[in-house]
Amino acid sequence: MSESEIILFHSVEHHAEPTGGMLPSPLYGIHHIYSISDPELQRIKLVYEKNAQSIIDKAKEIFREEGIEVDARLVYRNDPVTYIKETVKTENVDLVIIGSKGTHSLLEEVLLGSVAEKVLRHVPCDILIIR
């Protein structure tokens, strides 16, 4: 019997999520900024959290169907790379499995997304990248 533990996580506060009251306009890029009210920002954060929980729940169900228990976590205050680096160090992780690109990727032709690329360069353990 394996003594392995699977840690499954999803970052709620990712770089694509607004963290302040200003957002770049998707039509005009970073040079055109519009403001967003606090109630609107809270609604956006709630949608991110619900989507993240849905992702975690679906992944847990896949493992549960195979009889595998996982430690599922929603991460709020760290970007994914920082969280992975810290978790590898503090929890003695042997292997990180990560998707090659997130669902928010705008460049389908890019081989690796920014998170996978940073994990590959900066995390000191074995890494399996899934396409």
C-alpha positions in Angstrom: 0.0 0.0 0.0 1.3 3.4 -0.9 2.0 6.1 1.7 1.6 8.8 -0.9 -0.6 11.8 -0.3 -2.2 13.8 -3.1 -2.6 17.5 -2.6 -5.0 19.0 -5.0 -5.3 22.8 -5.1 -6.7 25.7 -7.1 -5.7 29.3 -6.7 -8.7 31.6 -6.3 -6.6 34.9 -6.3 -4.8 34.4 -9.5 -3.1 37.0 -11.7 -6.2 37.2 -13.9 -8.4 38.2 -11.0 -8.8 41.9 -10.2 -7.2 42.8 -6.9 -8.0 46.5 -6.7 -10.5 49.0 -7.9 -9.0 49.5 -11.3 -9.0 47.1 -14.3 -7.3 47.3 -17.7 -9.8 47.6 -20.5 -9.9 44.3 -22.4 -10.6 46.2 -25.6 -7.8 48.8 -25.3 -5.1 47.0 -23.2 -3.3 48.3 -20.2 -3.2 51.9 -21.3 -6.9 52.4 -20.9 -8.1 51.8 -17.3 -11.6 51.9 -15.9 -12.6 51.8 -12.3 -14.8 49.2 -10.6 -16.9 49.7 -7.5 -16.3 47.6 -4.4 -19.6 45.8 -4.7 -18.8 44.8 -8.3 -15.4 43.7 -7.2 -16.9 41.5 -4.5 -19.3 40.0 -7.0 -16.4 39.2 -9.3 -14.4 37.6 -6.4 -17.5 35.5 -5.5 -17.7 34.2 -9.1 -14.0 33.3 -9.0 -14.5 31.5 -5.7 -17.5 29.5 -7.0 -15.7 28.6 -10.2 -12.6 27.5 -8.2 -14.8 25.4 -5.8 -16.5 23.8 -8.8 -13.1 22.8 -10.3 -12.0 21.3 -7.0 -15.2 19.4 -6.5 -15.0 17.9 -10.0 -11.4 16.9 -9.5 -12.2 15.3 -6.1 -15.0 13.4 -7.6 -12.7 11.9 -10.3 -10.3 10.7 -7.6 -13.2 9.5 -5.3 -14.5 7.4 -8.2 -11.1 5.6 -8.2 -11.2 5.2 -4.5 -8.4 7.7 -3.9 -8.7 10.3 -1.2 -7.1 13.7 -1.8 -6.3 16.8 0.3 -8.2 19.4 -1.6 -7.4 23.1 -1.0 -8.6 26.4 -2.3 -5.7 28.9 -2.0 -6.6 32.5 -1.5 -3.5 34.6 -0.8 -0.8 33.1 -2.9 -0.3 32.9 -6.6 0.0 29.3 -7.8 3.8 29.4 -8.3 4.5 30.7 -4.8 2.1 28.2 -3.3 3.6 25.3 -5.2 7.2 26.4 -4.2 6.2 26.8 -0.5 4.2 23.5 -0.4 7.1 21.5 -2.1 9.4 22.8 0.6 7.3 22.6 3.7 5.4 19.4 2.9 8.3 17.5 1.3 6.6 17.0 -2.1 8.3 14.6 -4.5 6.3 15.3 -7.6 4.3 18.2 -8.9 1.7 17.5 -11.7 0.5 20.6 -13.5 -1.4 21.4 -16.7 0.6 23.0 -19.5 -1.8 25.9 -19.7 -4.7 27.3 -17.6 -8.1 27.7 -19.0 -7.6 31.5 -19.2 -4.7 31.2 -21.7 -5.2 33.5 -24.6 -2.4 31.9 -26.7 -3.3 28.4 -27.5 -0.1 27.9 -29.6 2.2 28.6 -26.7 3.7 25.3 -25.4 3.7 26.3 -21.7 1.6 28.7 -19.8 3.3 31.2 -17.5 2.5 29.2 -14.3 3.8 25.9 -15.7 6.9 27.5 -17.1 7.7 29.2 -13.8 7.1 25.9 -11.9 9.4 24.1 -14.3 12.2 26.6 -13.7 11.8 27.3 -10.0 10.5 24.2 -8.2 13.2 21.8 -6.9 11.4 18.5 -7.4 10.2 16.3 -10.3 7.5 17.9 -12.4 5.0 16.2 -14.8 3.4 18.6 -17.2 0.1 17.5 -18.7 -1.0 18.9 -22.0 
